[in-house]
Amino acid sequence: AVLFFMWTVGNWSVCCLLDGKGTFRNICHVCAYAVIPYIIQNFITALISHFLIYDEKFFIDAVMITGIIWSALMMFMAVKSVHQYSARKTVLALVLTFVSMIIIGFIMILLFSLIVRMCSFIYTVFSEIIYRIRT
């Protein structure tokens, strides 16, 4: 869910800068449809992994690779169609979307760290106040 959120927000922000035609709602819809093969592949892989032995891992890998490639192609076509880009501009938008996902992740980590430090500071202040009141 977090990666999907980061992808959609990153794609929306990048495509706003690159004059994309899609709205945030459209991006969410097409990206959700594009990951359906990946989700189905996960279920199929989990199901067949209970029946196959280690020597038949090739079949599991084939299903996994097929699902990932299918989802990647669907994501490429979804971004291309929703923003009405050419193939080159779509590749550029996807690369910039990955970069924006990294930036969003970094900002989320910084925000989490700030919240943890703020809570620790507030706890320390209240502990000190209670200590001063008792003594």
N, C-alpha and C positions, 0 to 999 in steps of 0.2 A: 504494500500500500504506500509506503514511503517512497519507494523508487518510482511508482506510477505518478505520485504527486510531484516528485522532483522532475520527472520527464515532462509532464504536461505543463507545469509552470515554466520550466526551462524552454520548452518548445514555444510556448506562447510568447515569452519575453523575447526570444531570438527572432521569431517571425514577425513580431511587431516592429522590430528594427529593420527587418529585411522586406517590409511591405507585403507581408502575407495576408491572404484574404480570409483565413479562418478565424472564428471566434474561439474563446476558451471552451465554450460548450461543445463546439464542433470538434475541437482537438481532443477533448475528453472522450467523446463518442467514438471517433475513429481509432483512437489509441486503445480503447477498451475492446473494440472489435478486433484489432490487430493482435492482441495478446491471447485471443481465444485458442489458437492452435498450440501455443505454449502451455496453456492450462490443461488442455486435453492431453497433450503429450506427457505432462506430469502424472495425470491419472493413469494413462496407459502404461507408463514406465513403472509406476508403483504396483500396478496390477500384475504385469508380466514378470516383475522381479521376484515375485513369490513362487513362480513356477519354473523359472529357468535357473540353471546352474552357472557357476562362474565361467565355464568354458563357452557358454552361449551369451556372454556379455555383449557380443557384437550386435545382437538383435536389440538389446536395450539401448546401446549407443546409437544405432541406426535410427531408432524412434526418437531419441533425444535430439540428434542432429537435424533430423527432418523437421521436428517441431520448431526448433530454434530458427532454422533457415526460413521456414514458411512464415513464422511471425516477423522475422526481420524484413522479408520481402513485403509482407503486408503493411508493416510500419512505414517502409520506404514509400510504397504506393499511396498510403493514407496521407502522409505528410505532403507528398507531391500533389495529390488531388485536392486536399482541403485548402492548401495555400496557393494553388495554381502556379506552381513553380516548374521550371525546367529541371532536367535531371541533375545538371551541375549545381544549380542553386539549391536543390533538395539535399545533395550531398553536403554542401557547405552548411546548410541549416542543421543537418543532423550532427555534424562535427561540432558546430557551435552549441547545439543543445547538450551534447556530452560535456563540453567545457562548462556550460552554465550549471549542469547537474553537479559537477565537482565544486563549483563556487557555492551553490546552494547548500551542499553537504558541509562544506567548510564553515559557512555561516551558521548552520544548525548546530554544529559541534561547538562553535564559539558561544552561541547563545545558551546552550546547555551548560557549558562550563561557567558562564557568567551567572546563571541561575543557581547553580550549586554553590558557587562562592558567595553569592548574596545570601542564600539561606544559612550558610555556615556563619557568615558575619552577623546576621540577625540573631542566630542562636547564641553566639558568643556574647553579643551585647546584652541579651536578656539574662544569660547565665551570670554575667558580671554584675548586672543590676541586682539580681536576686542574692548574689553573694554579698554585695555591699549592704543590702537591706538587713540581712541576717546577722552580720557582724557589727 
